[in-house]
Amino acid sequence: MAVTEERDALGTITNPRPGRWVDHHDPEDRAQWESTGRPAARRNLWLSIFAEFLGFSVWQLWTIVTPRLNDAGFSLTTNQVFWLIAVPNLVGATLRFPYTFAVPRFGGRNWTIVSALLLVVPCVGLAVVVQNPQTPFWVMLLVAATAGFGGGNFASSMANISFFYPEREKGAALGLNAAGGNLGVAVVQLVVPVVVVIGGGLALDRAGLMILPLAVLAAVLAWRFMDNLSTARSDFGGYAAAVRNKHTWVISFLYIGTFGSFIGYAGVFPTLIAQQFPQVSFDWGFLGLPQVPLTLAFLGALVGSLARPYGGRLSDHLSGGRVSIASYLVMALGALGVVLALSLGSFAMFFTCFLVLFVASGIGNGSIYRMIPAIFRAGVDPEDRAAMTMAKRQAAACIGIAAGIGAYGGFVIPRVFATSITDFGSLTPALAVFTGFYLVCAAVTAVVYVRGRATRFAGTAV
């Protein structure tokens, strides 16, 4: 009787404490998982995906608005244009680190409410500043920086969902969560160009206003249906161990090459198309819709997002190391293809090569994440439960650290392109740098993970 009364006093999935706090949730308990755990986890997952999707959308708003600012009366230089694209990525990457620890501190439901409402700030700010071409550039830069709130959402969302799922299903859930968020980039680049011109004229303020009600809706849904898990705890010991492990930094470096490329190219692709091929235009007339502009740039983020899960699946069969090497080599070829396309003045080749870059980066995202658990398990005796537990803790921490550092590629790539254009008048120097970087990433992966750590300790490639 005492045990029953004690359990009844705890918050459960079906009867949480005030504030929707749940104390009794053990996803590794198969009986509980099948009865109440799985439905609750799925409910929180889908709402988390929706909130993260909006976060990515806000994070990338300036990538599609910026190329149209001069059409709206602004007089921005090329350097200023790329600053407006790069700064949200710098802020978003930095916020991923504190956002990771927000869920254990405040609760997953509570932080989803807060992070969703924070998206109101960049949306309102954008809607205000784009209406006045006399807005000082430093004000526009500050407002663009607030879009980084959306970039931080990824870290808290992934951390929150990881607490809901058992180890045997965590990979699939986190993969779905990540892919759903990444799709926000493609959707905003598809929808915003249409919304800002419907009805005639150019109303860039609508880019921010269109997301406002959705951000509020995400907060309301989180308040009503999501849960806080009191069992969610920050693993500072795991993070400390991961920080001291050199493989955390090697993986973070490699992830700049994959996710950093994805988010960086997604940011600059609309601007590069507009600058390099201003004569190329498409509209929706072929579908019988009003002849409003169709920005094909969204296809890059779309194929990159959809390719991500396949990187993990290929790695299950071929090893993450080998798939990652292939991804880097294809990315190097894609960058060289863009150089050739520019020399030939071929938009079709330019566009196709960029799609190759996006697909390869998406596959690389999946393969790098697939490598992390294997890297930290390498050389660990499976019978040593304490060592295996620490390996899992370090792997989880490495994923969080790499996600933050990799996102800095979204800042670096626009700035490298800006320097290439302003100092050399061409994209070629930037693409040459990226090609060299991908070859270095491929070499590091081969030396350290295909012929190195895994072979020495486990006898197989990671």
N, C-alpha and C positions, 0 to 999 in steps of 0.2 A: 504493500500500500504506500509506503514512504517513497519508494522508487517511482511509482506511478504519479504521485502528487508532485514530486520534484520535476519529472518530465513535463507534466501539464503546466508547470509554472514557467517553463522555457518557451520561447517563441518558436513556433513551427511553421512549415510552409502553409498549412491550412489554417493556422491560428497564430499569426505573428504578433509580437509585442507592438505597442504603439510606435508609429514611425516605420511600420513594416519591417521590424528587425526580426531576423530569424536566427535562433541560437542552435537549433538542432538540424543541421544539414550535413550529411556525410555521403558524398557521391560515390565513395568506394564501398558503401554498404549496399549491396545489390538489391536487397529487399526494399529498402527505402527508396533507392534510385528508381526502381520500376514502378513503385506506387505513387510517390509524390515528387521525387527529385527530378526525374526527366521532364515532366510537364513544366515545372517551375523553371528549370534551366532553359528550356526552349522559349518560354515566355520572355525571360530576361534577355536571351540572345537576340530575338527578333527586334525587341525594343532598343537594344544596344546597337544593333546594326543600323536602325533608322536614325538614331542620334548621331552615330559616327558618320553615316552617309551625309548628313547635313553638315557635320564638322568639316569633312573633306570638301564639300561644295563651297562653303564659306571660305575655307583656306585658299581655294583657287579662283575666287571671284575676280580678283584683279588681273589674272592671266588673260581673261576674255574681255574685261572692260578696258584695260590699258591700251590695247591697239586701236580703240575707237576714240580715245580722249582728244586727240588732235582734230578729229572730225567734228567734235563737239565744241571746238573753239579754243582748246588748250594749245600751248606751244611748247611741247616737251621735246627735249633732245633724246637721242638714242640712249645715251647713258642714263637719263632719268627714267625712261621707259623700263629699262631692265632693272633699275633699282626698285621700282614699284612692284615688279614681278618677284624679285629676289627676297625682299625684306619679310614678307609673310612667311616664307619658308625658313628663314633664319630664326624668327620668333617661334614658329611652330615646332621646329626641331628642338629648341632650347626648353620649351614648355613640356616636352615629352618626359623629361626627367622628374620634375615635381609632380606631374599628373600621375605618374606610375604609383606614387605613394599616397595619392589622395584617396583612393578607394579604401584601403585599410584604415585610414585616419577618419574619414567622414561617412563611409558606407557607399556601396555601389549605386544604389538608388539615389541617395542624396546628392552624390557628386554628378550623376547624370543630369539631374535637375539643374544644378548650378552651371555645369558646362554647357548645357543646351541654352540656358538663358544668357550666358555670356556671349553667345553668337549674335544676340540682338545688338551689341555694341558695334561690331564692324559693319553690320548690315545698315544700321541707321547712319553711321559715320560715312559710309560710301554714298548713300542716297543723298546726303547733304553736300559733300564736297564736290561731287561731279556736276552739280548744277551751276557752279560758279567758276568759270575759266580763270578768274583772278585769284583763286585760292592759292596761297603760298605753297611752294613745293614741299616745304618741311611739314606742313599740316597734312598734305596728302600722304606723305611718307609715314607719318605717325598713324593716320587712319588705316593705311594699308598694313602696318605692323600689327594692328589689333586683329586682323584676319588670321593671324597665327594662333589665336585661341582655338580655331577649328583644327589645326594641326596637332595640338596637344591631346585632343579627344581620343586619338588612336591608342595612346598608351594607357589611359585610364580604362577605356573600353576593353582592351585586350586583358588587362590585369583583372578586371571585374569578372569577365566571363570565365577566366581560367579557374576561379574559385568555385564555380558552379558545376563543372564537368569532371568526371573521373578521368584518370590518366589514359585509359583505353579509348576514350572518345574526345579527348581534349584537342588533339591535332585537327580533327575535322571541324570542330566547332570554331576554333581560332582561325582556321583557314577561311571558313565561311564569313566570319566576322571581318577579317581583313579585306577579303575580296569585296564584300558589300560596301565597306568604306571607300575603297579605291574607286568603285564605280561612280562615286559622287563627283569625281574629277571629270569623267566623261559626260555625265548628265548635265552638269553646269555649263560645260563648253558646247553642248548641243542646244540647250534650252535658252540660255541667256541671250545669244545673238538674235533669236526670234522674238523674245519678249520685249527687248528694248526698241524694236522698230515696228511692232504691231500698231496699226492705226496711223502710221505715217510719222515722219520725223525720227529723231534719235533721243530716246528717254533713258539715259544710262542709270538714272536713279532707281529704275524698276529692278535692276540686277540685285540690289540689296533688299528692296521692299518685298520681292517675291518670296524670299526665304523667311522673312519675319514671322508670318503666321505658322509656318512649319516648325520653326524653332520653339515657339510657344507651345505648339501641339506636342512636340517631343517632350518638353518639360512636364506637361500635364499628364501624358501617358506614363512617363517614368514615375511621377508622384502617385498615380493611381494603381499601377500594375507591377512595377518592379519591386525588388526586395533588397534589403541590406543584410549582409551576412556577418554576424559577429565573429564567425570563425575566420574571416579574412584577416590576415596578419602580414605586416611588412616583414620581409625576410632580410633584415640588414646584415645578418651573418652571411647569407648566401651572396648578397651583393658585394660584401667586403671580400669574400673569397674569389668571386668572379673578377673583381677589379684587379686582384693580384695575379690572376691567371693570364698569361700572355695570349692565350687563344681567344680570349674575349676581345682583345684589341685587333688581332688578326682578322677575326670574323667581322668586326665593326668596319675595318678598312675595306674588306671585300663587299660588305653590304652597301657602302657608298657607291660602289660600281654598279650595283643592281637597283636597289630602291632609290638611291640618290639620282641615278640616271632616269628612272621612271618619273619621279616627281619633278626633276629638273627639266627634262624634255617636255613633259606635259605643260609646264609653266610657259616655256618659250615657244612652243610649236605654233600657236596662233599668231604670235608676233612675227616669227620667222617667215611664215607663209605670206603674211601681209607685206612684209618688207622686201622679200626676195622675189615674189611673184604677184605684184600688185594688179597685174592684168588678169589674173585668174579669179573667177567668181562663179558661184553656184547659187541656186535658189531652190525653193520647195515647189516650184511650178510643175515639176514633172509628176507630182502626186496630186495635182489639181488643187493645191493649197495656194494661198496668197504668195506672190513672188517676193518673199522676204529672204534675206541671206541665209545660206546654209554653210556653216563653218565646218569643214571636213576635219579640222584639228581634233574634234572629239573622238574620232576613230582611233587615234593613237592611244589615248588613255583607256579607251574601251578594250582594245585588243590586249593591251598590257595587263589590265585587271583580270580579264578572262583567262589569260595564259598562266597566271600565278598558280592556280591549283594544279595544273598539269606539270609544273616544275617539280612539285612534291611527288606526284605519281610517277613521273619518269625516274626520279631519284630512288624510289622504292625498288625499281627494277635494275637501274644501271649504276647506282651510287650517286650521292649528292655531289661529290667532288668532280666526277666526270661530267655530269650535267652542267655544273657551274663553269667548268673549263670551256665546254662547248658554247655556253651562253656568252661568255666573254669574247671568244673568238668570233662568234657571229656578230656581236656588237661592234667589234673592231672592223669587220667587213662592212657592216651597215654604215658606220661613220665614213669609211673610205668611199662607199657608194654615194653618200650625200655630196662629198667633195666632187666626185665625177659628175653627178647630176647638175651641180651648180656650174661647172665648167661648160657643160653642154646646154645649159639653160632649159633643162627638161623638168617640168613640174611633176610629171608622172613618175619619173625615176626618183626625184627628190622625195615625193610623198611615200612611195613604196619603200625606199630605204629607211625612212623614219619609222614606218610601220614595223619593219624588221627589227629596228632598235627597240621599239616598245615591246614586241613579242619576246625578244631575247631577254630583255630586262625583267619582264614578268616571270618568265620561266626561271631566271636566275634568282628572283626573290623567293620563289618556292623551294628551289634546291638549296639555297644557303640556309634557310630556316630548317630544312630537313637535316642538314649536316650537324647542326648544333648539338642535339642530344647525343648523337653518335660520337662526336668529338670529346665530350666530357665523360662519356662512359668508357672510352678507349683505355685499356690498361687496368680497368677496375674489376676486381673479382666479383662476379655476380652473386656469390654467396655472402659477401661482406655487405650486410644490409646498411650499416652506417655509411660506408663509402658510397654505395649506390644512391642513398638518400642525398648525400652532399653533392654528388654528381648531378642529380636532378635539380637541386637548388641552384647550383652554379649555372646550369643550362638555362633555367628560367630567368635568372638575372641577366645572363648574356643576351637573351632575346630582347629584354627591355633596353639594355645599354646600346645594343646594335641598332635597334629601331630608332633611337634618338640620334645617334651619330650618323647613321645612314641618311637620315632626312636632311642633314646639312648639305648633301649633294644638290638639293633643291635650291640652295643659295649659291653654291659655287658655280654651277653650270650657267645660270643667267649672267653672273658677273664675268665669267670667262668669255662668253659670247659678246658681252658689252665691250670688253677690252679688245677683243679680236676685231670688232667692227670699227670702234673709234680709233684704234692705233694702227690697224692694217687695212681697214676698208674691206674686209673679207671675213667670211666664216671659216675659211680654210685653216688658219692657225689654231683656232679653238678645236676644230674637229681632229686635227693632227694630235693635239694634246690628249684628247679623249681616246683616240686610237691607241696611243702609247700607254695610257693608263689601263685600258682594258687588257692589253698584252701583259702588263705587269701583274694585274689581278689573276690572269690565267696562269702565269708562271708561279706566283705565290701559292695558288691553290694546288698546283701539281706538285710542287716541292714539299709543301708542308702537309697536305692532306691526302694526296693520292699515293705519293711515294714516301711520305714521312710518318706522321704520328700513328695513323691507323695501321699501316703496314708493320711498323715496329711492334706495336702492342697487341693488335687484334688479328693481324694476318689478312685483313681485307680492307678495301678502300672505304672511306667514309661515304 
